[in-house]
Amino acid sequence: MLPRANIPAMQMHLDEISRSVARRAHAVVLMDRAGWHSTDRLKVPNNLTIILLPSRSPELNPVENVWQYLRQNWLSNRVFETYDQILDAGCDAWNRLLAQPETITSIGMRKWAHAGR
């Protein structure tokens, strides 16, 4: 959880993804075209390739469904009195989801991606 979505936060995110990629492996990261995703100021680690999705096509971005799932199951219809409560709720929701890898798979699955199988 970070207080802002900006270039430094995106750099931290890419660096964290890079550290999680297995040695001698390469990862592809799909991103929308938010300004902090598509800037030349990002230093993309050598073990990552960024693929920018077409503009105005949230249906292609599985992470949109992840956020929707988090809101529907753990974050909606709540009032937070402090910033720390917001952080705690967001981290709790994220950790709950991480404990359910099968849910993450089902949220991110796209039938069209498996049409040739």
C-alpha positions as a printed Julia matrix, in Angstrom:
117×3 Matrix{Float64}:
   0.0     0.0     0.0
   1.38    3.33   -1.07
  -0.12    6.78   -0.56
   0.19    7.77   -4.24
   0.08    6.27   -7.7
   3.01    7.95   -9.4
   6.33    7.23  -11.09
   8.35    6.53   -7.89
   5.61    4.16   -6.67
   5.55    2.4   -10.05
   9.33    2.05   -9.97
   9.1     0.42   -6.54
   6.41   -1.91   -7.88
   8.46   -2.96  -10.91
  11.53   -3.51   -8.74
   9.49   -5.72   -6.41
   8.09   -7.75   -9.3
  11.62   -8.14  -10.66
  12.86   -9.51   -7.34
  10.05  -12.09   -7.41
  10.91  -13.47  -10.86
  12.78  -16.75  -10.7
  16.46  -16.65  -11.56
  17.08  -17.0   -15.31
  13.37  -16.38  -16.0
  11.66  -13.43  -17.66
   8.26  -11.9   -16.85
   5.79   -9.92  -18.89
   3.85   -7.19  -17.11
   0.56   -6.0   -18.64
  -0.32   -2.42  -17.82
  -2.82    0.18  -18.85
  -1.6     3.5   -20.19
  -1.64    5.54  -17.0
   1.0     8.24  -17.17
   3.14    6.58  -14.5
   3.08    3.29  -16.46
   4.14    4.62  -19.83
   6.79    7.17  -18.96
  10.37    6.93  -20.17
  11.43    7.81  -16.63
  10.84    4.22  -15.47
  13.89    1.99  -15.38
  12.43   -1.37  -16.4
  14.49   -4.22  -14.91
  16.17   -6.5   -17.46
  14.06   -9.51  -16.44
  10.78   -7.72  -17.21
   9.01   -6.71  -20.41
   6.18   -4.19  -20.26
   3.21   -4.6   -22.58
   0.91   -1.59  -22.62
  -2.73   -2.46  -23.24
  -4.79   -0.43  -25.71
  -6.33    2.76  -24.33
  -9.82    2.6   -22.87
  -9.94   -1.21  -22.7
 -10.27   -2.18  -19.03
 -11.8    -5.51  -20.08
  -8.32   -6.61  -21.19
  -6.74   -5.82  -17.83
  -7.32   -8.62  -15.3
  -6.19   -6.4   -12.44
  -9.36   -4.35  -12.84
 -11.26   -7.46  -11.75
  -8.93   -7.96   -8.8
  -9.74   -4.47   -7.5
 -13.44   -5.09   -8.04
 -13.22   -8.37   -6.09
 -11.38   -6.67   -3.2
 -13.97   -3.9    -3.03
 -16.94   -6.27   -3.22
 -15.65   -8.7    -0.62
 -13.7    -6.7     1.95
 -13.61   -2.97    1.28
 -17.07   -1.71    0.33
 -19.69   -0.11    2.6
 -17.15    0.89    5.22
 -16.25    4.18    6.8
 -12.67    4.81    7.83
 -11.85    7.46   10.39
  -8.1     7.54    9.82
  -5.6     7.01    7.05
  -4.06    4.15    9.06
  -7.44    2.37    9.08
  -7.54    2.64    5.29
  -4.04    1.16    5.05
  -4.88   -1.64    7.48
  -8.08   -2.54    5.62
  -6.31   -2.5     2.24
  -3.46   -4.67    3.48
  -5.87   -7.06    5.19
  -7.94   -7.42    2.01
  -4.83   -7.98   -0.1
  -3.45  -10.6     2.29
  -6.79  -12.41    2.36
  -6.75  -12.58   -1.41
  -3.13  -13.77   -1.51
  -4.17  -16.67    0.72
  -6.58  -17.77   -2.04
  -4.45  -18.42   -5.16
  -7.3   -20.3    -6.84
  -9.46  -17.19   -6.52
  -6.75  -15.05   -8.08
  -6.53  -17.5   -10.99
 -10.29  -17.48  -11.53
 -10.46  -13.68  -11.38
  -7.69  -13.26  -13.94
  -8.75  -16.05  -16.31
  -9.87  -15.07  -19.78
 -11.64  -17.66  -21.94
 -10.32  -16.06  -25.13
  -6.74  -16.57  -23.94
  -7.24  -20.33  -24.0
  -9.22  -20.62  -27.24
  -6.4   -22.43  -29.06
  -5.95  -25.14  -26.43
